[in-house]
Amino acid sequence: MRHARAWVPALLAATLWLVSGAVEWLSRQESGFLLDLLDLLDLLDLLAPETVPIGQLAAPAPWPLVLAALSALAVAGAYAAGLALVRVRRREAPVPTALAAYWMCAVLAGAVTAAVPFVAAVAGALAEGRMPSGLAGTYLVTGAHWGLLWGWLPAVLALSLTTDDDGGTLRARARPTVAGALVLLAAAAGIAVAAPVAEAAGETAPLPPVTTGPAAGRA
């Protein structure tokens, strides 16, 4: 039961990761009655980082759902592993110190997850004997940006679940740390395999019809 508490804030972090990506995706849509709302969402770009690459969300079904789910699993695993490592007993650290540590777990989890498609693309390009190109370097910091903006919420939850039984020896932390790391590695492997397939599917999919009218004028 004690180890399960690391996964409750991790699941919240994964949910917030998807929420941020969904807001960013919605802000780029053009659909009649949503235009006024989207003008507002445009102002929220800084508050809703592109956690799941828009290119992946634009791929044919079911790849957007698959890649978003794998991305969320990676965040959850990374956060759970980090939280298990830094978690301390309630009486052993001041509240601001513990909160900052749990918050930084979200920053690191977001950065690690955002780096997965970048690393996979670099590895694939080098394996084919070519230099990687077309990579948005700013995406590498997007995950950390998300952690800074949204990570305080799972941190507060983790802090509220902390008890005097938490912390302990490195051996006591090993099980939740290893479990989180395994989830992260499995999700990262899934992303590395699925992302190129989704990209290829998107290249062969028929182009959408040209939009006319007010929505086209907005573009």
N, C-alpha and C positions, 0 to 999 in steps of 0.2 A: 504493500500500500504506500509505503514511504517513497519507493522508486517511481510509482505511478504519478506522483505529484509533479515530477519534472515534465511529464507529457501534457498536463493540462495547459500550462502557459505556452508550451510548444505548439499545441493545436490552435490556440488563439493567435499565435504569431503566423501560422500558416494561413489562417482565415483572413487576417489583415493583409497578408501578402497578396491573396487573391482579390480582396476588395480594392486594394490600390491599383492592381492591374486592370480590374474591371472599370474603374473610374477613368483611368487613362484611355482604355479602349473606347468607352462611351464618348469621351471628349473628341474623338476623331471620326465619329459617325455623322452622317448627314441624312436626316430622315424627317422631313415635314414638320410635324407638331413638336418635335424634339429640338428644333433649331434654337429657340430661345433658351432652353435648358442647357444646350451644349455651349452656348455663348458663356454661360455661367461656369460650366465645367472647364472651359478653356482657362479660366482664372485659377483653377485648382490643380493645374499641371504640376506646380512645384510641391503641392501637398499630396499628390498621387503619382509617385514615380512609376516608370515603365518596368514593373517587376517581371512580367512575362513579356518577352519581345513581341511587338505588334505584328511582326512578320509571321511569327508562329501562330498567333491568334487569327491571322487572315488565311491560314492554310485550309484546305478542304477538310470536312469532318471525316473522321473523329479526332484528327490531330490536335486541334486547339484544346479540346478537353483533356486529351492524354498528356500533352506537354504542360498544361496548367496544373494538372494533378501531380505530375512528377515534380514540378517546380515547388509546389506546396509541400510535398513530402520531404524534399531536400531541406527546405527551411525548417520544418518541424524537427527533422533529425539533427540538423546542425545546432538548433537552439537547445534541444534536450541534452545533447552531449555537452555543450558549453555550460549550461546551467548546472548539470551534475558536477562538473569540475569546480565551479566557483562557489557553489552554494555553501553557506555556513549556518551554524546554529543561530537562532534568533538572538541569543545573549552574547554572541562573540563578535558582532560587528555593528557599528552604528547604522541606523536606518538609511541615511543618505549614501553611505558607502555600499551597502548591500544593493540598494536600488540602482546605483550607477553601474555596479558589476553586472547585474541582471540585464540592464539596458544595453550594455556593451555586447552582451551575448547576442542580442537581436541584430546589432550592427554587424558583427562578425558573421552571423548566420546569413544575413542578406548579401553581404559581400561575397561569401563563399558560393552561394547559390547563383548569384549573377555571373560569377567567373566560370561556371561550368560550361555554358555554350561557347564562351570565348576560348577556353582551353581546348574543348573538343574541336573547334574550327581550326585552331592553330595546329593541333596534332594531325588532323586530317590533311591539311595543306602540306605540312612537312612530309607526311607519309607518301604523298603523291609527288614529292620532289619539287614543290613550288612554294613561293612565299605567300603567306596569308594576305588576303586583301579584302576590302569591303567591310572591315570590322570597325564598329563604332567604339572607339576607346572610352568614350564617356559612359558607356553601359557598365564598365567595370566598377564605377563608383555609384551606380544607380542603387545597387543593393544596400550599400552603406548609407546612402541618402535615405532610403526607406527605413532603415533601422533607426536612424536619428529621429525621424518624424513620427514613426509608429511604434517603435520599440519600447516606449515607456509603458504602454498598456500591458503587454505580457510581463514586463518587469514588475509592475504594481501587483499583478495577479500572483506572480511567483513570490513576491515579498509577503503577500497576505497568506500564502500557503506554507510559509516557512515556520518550522517548529524547532523546539530544542533538540529534537532527534535528528535533524538534518546535519549535513557536514560529515564529520568523522574521518576515518583514515582513507588513504588512497584506494585501498582494497574495497572499502565500502562504496566508493564512488564508481568502481570499475564497471559494474553491471549496467547501470543506466548510461554511462559514457560510451561503452562499447555498443550498446543497443542503438543509441542515437547515431553513432558513427556508421554503423551498418546500414541503417535506413538512409542516411545521407549518401553513402557510396552506391547503394542499389538505385536510388533515384537519379544520381548523377550518371550512372551507367545507362539507365533508361533514356535520359535526355540525350546523351551522346549518340545513342542508336536511333532514337525516334526523330530528332531534329533534322538530320539530313534527309530522311525519308519524307518528312513533312515538307521540307523545302522543295524536293523533287516533285512531290505531288502538286504543290502550288504552281510550279513552272509549267506543268502539263495541263492544268485545269483551264477550262475556257474562260476568257475574259468577261467580266460583268458588262452589261449594257451601259452605254454612255448615258449619264444623267443629265437631264435638261431642266430648265426652270429655276426656281429660287435656290434650290440646293446647289446646283452647278454654279450659280452666281456667287454663292458664299465661298466656294473653293477658290 
